[in-house]
Amino acid sequence: MVELHELHLKDLQNPIHPSLYEAYGEYQILILRLPELWEGKANILALRSNEFWKTKGRFFSYPFVIVGEEIYFYDRKLGELTHFENGFKDLYHFLDEKIDAYMEDIEIAHDKIAFIEESLYKKQSFNPMERWHILKKELSRTERVIIKAVDIFERFVTKHNFTETNLLNEFNDLHEHLERSLRSTIAANTQLDDIYRYHNIQTNDRLNRSIYLLTIISVIFLPLNLVVGFFGMNTGGLPFQHHYGTLDAFIAMIVFAAVLTIAVLWKIKKY
């Protein structure tokens, strides 16, 4: 086993190191940072559980050292390199398992998005936008990590000289799976953006209806306030000062309000 450069050893030991591929003398360093979003499957009971939504995604950096056809995985707990007996075959199966798990997580994300959409359409009692914020945060972080992983893995497949065509095909297949998962992640984020726009349209529509109703009430009652203020002035010579003046003023105000309401409604219907 070759001696690792001090900086490369620190990279391997860093549990949050971003994806990296670098050739250095006799060996190469490959670090793939991949997400693990949720444990378990998304069923209708899980989707209705608040705990299932609050589960935070995790990100793991998987460090490898490549020496010719030999593959070593750096075990951070033990602080040492573990040799893969079957070389690139073991590396392929290791990464294939992690990428497939992430692709399943993205399917769960799409199920969650569909659940949020249905909740908005059915106007359920709980606020689906709280869950929207949780999911949007996780998927936005995930998209950034996957974009970097796809770029680094493509560089690894392109620059490494595989001795077997089958190995090259298998790693190209892994790269295609990563790209597919990235497309699914971007699509999920786009769906969440569409849901947010729909929610804003609904909110603005309710707000506009409220303002519209308040405007109509203001149009009707502001003139009545003017009339009340006028007849409330403590001056002489005002109309309706005879014995039935209060009744006459009340009837006049009711008639005025009715005529004004009819005029407003006619104007609204006309436009």
C-alpha positions as CSV (number, residue, x, y, z in Angstrom):
1,M,0.0,0.0,0.0
2,V,1.3,3.4,-1.0
3,E,1.7,6.2,1.5
4,L,-1.1,8.8,1.3
5,H,-0.4,12.5,1.2
6,E,-1.3,14.3,4.5
7,L,-3.9,16.5,2.8
8,H,-5.5,13.5,1.1
9,L,-5.7,11.7,4.4
10,K,-7.5,14.6,5.9
11,D,-9.9,14.6,3.0
12,L,-10.6,10.9,3.6
13,Q,-11.2,11.5,7.3
14,N,-13.6,14.4,6.8
15,P,-17.2,13.1,7.2
16,I,-18.8,16.0,5.4
17,H,-16.3,16.3,2.5
18,P,-18.0,17.1,-0.8
19,S,-17.6,14.7,-3.8
20,L,-14.0,14.7,-5.1
21,Y,-11.9,12.8,-7.7
22,E,-8.2,13.4,-7.9
23,A,-5.3,11.5,-9.3
24,Y,-2.0,11.9,-7.4
25,G,1.1,9.9,-8.4
26,E,0.5,6.2,-7.8
27,Y,-3.0,6.5,-6.5
28,Q,-6.4,8.2,-7.0
29,I,-8.8,9.6,-4.5
30,L,-12.6,9.2,-5.0
31,I,-15.1,10.6,-2.6
32,L,-18.8,10.5,-3.3
33,R,-21.1,12.4,-1.1
34,L,-24.6,10.9,-1.4
35,P,-27.9,11.6,0.5
36,E,-29.9,9.3,2.6
37,L,-33.2,11.0,3.1
38,W,-35.6,8.7,4.8
39,E,-35.8,5.3,6.4
40,G,-38.8,3.1,5.6
41,K,-41.4,3.3,2.9
42,A,-44.0,6.0,2.2
43,N,-47.5,4.5,2.8
44,I,-50.7,6.3,3.6
45,L,-50.2,5.8,7.4
46,A,-46.6,7.1,7.2
47,L,-47.7,10.1,5.2
48,R,-50.3,11.1,7.8
49,S,-47.7,10.8,10.5
50,N,-46.0,14.1,11.5
51,E,-42.9,12.2,12.7
52,F,-42.4,10.8,9.2
53,W,-42.2,14.3,7.8
54,K,-39.9,15.6,10.5
55,T,-37.2,13.0,9.8
56,K,-34.2,14.9,8.5
57,G,-32.1,13.7,5.6
58,R,-28.5,12.7,6.1
59,F,-25.5,13.0,3.8
60,F,-22.6,10.6,3.8
61,S,-19.2,11.0,2.1
62,Y,-17.9,7.6,0.9
63,P,-14.1,7.8,0.6
64,F,-12.0,5.4,-1.7
65,V,-8.4,5.1,-2.6
66,I,-7.6,3.5,-6.0
67,V,-4.2,2.0,-6.6
68,G,-4.1,0.5,-10.1
69,E,-6.8,-2.2,-10.0
70,E,-6.9,-2.3,-6.2
71,I,-9.7,-0.5,-4.3
72,Y,-9.6,0.5,-0.7
73,F,-12.4,2.0,1.4
74,Y,-11.4,4.3,4.2
75,D,-13.2,3.3,7.4
76,R,-13.5,6.5,9.5
77,K,-14.5,4.6,12.7
78,L,-11.4,2.4,12.5
79,G,-9.2,5.0,10.9
80,E,-7.8,2.6,8.4
81,L,-8.2,1.5,4.8
82,T,-10.3,-1.6,4.1
83,H,-9.3,-3.6,1.0
84,F,-12.0,-4.6,-1.5
85,E,-11.1,-8.2,-2.5
86,N,-12.8,-8.0,-5.9
87,G,-11.6,-4.6,-6.7
88,F,-13.9,-2.6,-9.0
89,K,-16.6,-5.2,-8.8
90,D,-17.0,-4.6,-5.1
91,L,-16.9,-0.8,-5.7
92,Y,-19.6,-1.1,-8.3
93,H,-21.9,-3.1,-6.0
94,F,-21.2,-0.8,-3.0
95,L,-22.1,2.3,-5.0
96,D,-25.0,0.6,-6.8
97,E,-26.6,-0.2,-3.4
98,K,-26.3,3.4,-2.2
99,I,-27.5,5.0,-5.5
100,D,-30.5,2.6,-5.7
101,A,-31.4,3.5,-2.1
102,Y,-31.4,7.2,-3.0
103,M,-33.6,6.5,-6.1
104,E,-36.1,4.9,-3.7
105,D,-35.9,8.0,-1.5
106,I,-36.8,10.2,-4.5
107,E,-39.8,8.0,-5.1
108,I,-40.9,8.6,-1.5
109,A,-40.4,12.4,-2.1
110,H,-42.7,12.2,-5.1
111,D,-45.3,10.4,-3.0
112,K,-45.0,13.2,-0.4
113,I,-45.5,15.8,-3.0
114,A,-48.6,14.1,-4.3
115,F,-49.9,13.9,-0.7
116,I,-49.3,17.7,-0.3
117,E,-51.2,18.4,-3.6
118,E,-54.2,16.3,-2.6
119,S,-54.2,18.0,0.8
120,L,-54.3,21.4,-0.9
121,Y,-57.1,20.4,-3.3
122,K,-59.2,18.9,-0.5
123,K,-58.5,21.8,1.8
124,Q,-57.8,19.6,4.8
125,S,-57.6,20.9,8.3
126,F,-53.9,20.8,8.8
127,N,-51.6,23.3,7.0
128,P,-49.8,21.3,4.2
129,M,-47.4,24.2,3.6
130,E,-45.6,23.4,6.9
131,R,-44.7,20.0,5.3
132,W,-43.9,21.8,2.1
133,H,-41.2,23.8,3.8
134,I,-39.6,20.7,5.3
135,L,-39.6,18.8,2.0
136,K,-38.4,21.8,0.0
137,K,-35.4,22.3,2.4
138,E,-34.4,18.6,2.1
139,L,-34.7,18.4,-1.7
140,S,-32.9,21.7,-2.3
141,R,-29.9,20.5,-0.3
142,T,-30.1,17.2,-2.0
143,E,-30.1,18.6,-5.5
144,R,-26.9,20.6,-4.8
145,V,-25.2,17.5,-3.5
146,I,-26.3,15.2,-6.4
147,I,-25.2,17.8,-9.0
148,K,-21.7,17.7,-7.6
149,A,-21.7,13.9,-7.3
150,V,-22.8,13.5,-10.9
151,D,-20.1,15.8,-12.1
152,I,-17.4,14.0,-10.1
153,F,-18.5,10.5,-11.0
154,E,-18.5,11.4,-14.7
155,R,-15.0,12.7,-14.3
156,F,-13.9,9.4,-12.6
157,V,-15.5,7.2,-15.3
158,T,-14.1,9.4,-18.1
159,K,-10.5,9.7,-16.8
160,H,-10.0,6.2,-15.3
161,N,-8.6,3.6,-17.7
162,F,-10.8,0.6,-17.1
163,T,-9.1,-2.7,-18.3
164,E,-12.5,-4.4,-18.9
165,T,-15.2,-3.2,-21.1
166,N,-17.9,-4.7,-18.8
167,L,-16.6,-2.7,-15.9
168,L,-16.8,0.5,-18.0
169,N,-20.3,-0.3,-19.0
170,E,-21.3,-1.0,-15.4
171,F,-19.9,2.3,-14.1
172,N,-21.5,4.1,-17.0
173,D,-24.7,2.5,-15.9
174,L,-24.1,3.8,-12.4
175,H,-23.5,7.3,-13.8
176,E,-26.8,7.1,-15.7
177,H,-28.6,6.1,-12.5
178,L,-27.1,9.1,-10.8
179,E,-28.2,11.4,-13.7
180,R,-31.7,9.9,-13.5
181,S,-31.9,10.5,-9.8
182,L,-30.8,14.1,-10.4
183,R,-33.5,14.6,-13.0
184,S,-36.1,13.2,-10.5
185,T,-34.8,15.5,-7.8
186,I,-35.1,18.5,-10.1
187,A,-38.6,17.4,-11.2
188,A,-39.6,17.1,-7.5
189,N,-38.3,20.6,-6.8
190,T,-40.2,21.9,-9.8
191,Q,-43.4,20.3,-8.6
192,L,-42.9,21.9,-5.2
193,D,-42.4,25.3,-6.8
194,D,-45.7,24.7,-8.7
195,I,-47.5,23.8,-5.5
196,Y,-46.1,27.0,-3.9
197,R,-47.4,29.1,-6.8
198,Y,-50.8,27.4,-6.6
199,H,-50.9,28.1,-2.8
200,N,-50.1,31.8,-3.4
201,I,-52.8,32.0,-6.0
202,Q,-55.3,30.6,-3.6
203,T,-54.1,32.9,-0.8
204,N,-54.2,36.0,-3.0
205,D,-57.7,35.0,-4.3
206,R,-59.0,34.8,-0.7
207,L,-57.4,38.1,0.2
208,N,-58.8,39.8,-2.9
209,R,-62.3,38.5,-2.0
210,S,-62.0,39.8,1.5
211,I,-60.8,43.2,0.2
212,Y,-63.6,43.2,-2.3
213,L,-66.2,42.6,0.4
214,L,-64.7,45.3,2.7
215,T,-64.8,47.7,-0.2
216,I,-68.5,47.1,-0.9
217,I,-69.3,47.6,2.8
218,S,-67.2,50.8,2.9
219,V,-69.0,52.2,-0.2
220,I,-72.4,51.5,1.4
221,F,-71.7,52.7,5.0
222,L,-69.3,55.7,4.4
223,P,-72.1,57.9,2.9
224,L,-74.4,56.8,5.8
225,N,-71.7,58.0,8.2
226,L,-71.7,61.3,6.4
227,V,-75.5,61.6,6.8
228,V,-75.3,60.7,10.5
229,G,-72.6,63.2,11.0
230,F,-74.6,65.9,9.2
231,F,-77.8,65.4,11.2
232,G,-75.8,65.0,14.4
233,M,-74.5,68.6,14.2
234,N,-75.8,70.8,17.0
235,T,-77.2,73.7,14.9
236,G,-80.6,75.1,14.2
237,G,-82.6,75.1,11.0
238,L,-81.8,71.5,10.0
239,P,-84.4,69.3,8.2
240,F,-86.6,66.8,10.0
241,Q,-86.9,68.9,13.2
242,H,-90.7,68.2,13.6
243,H,-92.2,65.6,15.9
244,Y,-91.6,62.6,13.5
245,G,-88.3,63.9,12.2
246,T,-86.3,60.9,13.7
247,L,-88.5,58.4,11.9
248,D,-88.4,60.4,8.6
249,A,-84.6,60.6,8.9
250,F,-84.4,56.8,9.6
251,I,-86.6,56.0,6.6
252,A,-84.6,58.4,4.4
253,M,-81.3,56.7,5.4
254,I,-82.7,53.2,4.7
255,V,-84.0,54.3,1.3
256,F,-80.7,56.0,0.5
257,A,-78.7,52.9,1.6
258,A,-80.9,50.6,-0.5
259,V,-80.6,52.8,-3.6
260,L,-76.8,53.0,-3.1
261,T,-76.6,49.2,-2.7
262,I,-78.6,48.6,-5.8
263,A,-76.5,51.0,-7.8
264,V,-73.2,49.4,-6.6
265,L,-74.4,45.9,-7.4
266,W,-75.6,47.0,-10.9
267,K,-72.3,48.6,-11.6
268,I,-70.5,45.4,-10.5
269,K,-72.7,43.2,-12.6
270,K,-72.2,45.5,-15.6
271,Y,-68.4,45.1,-15.5
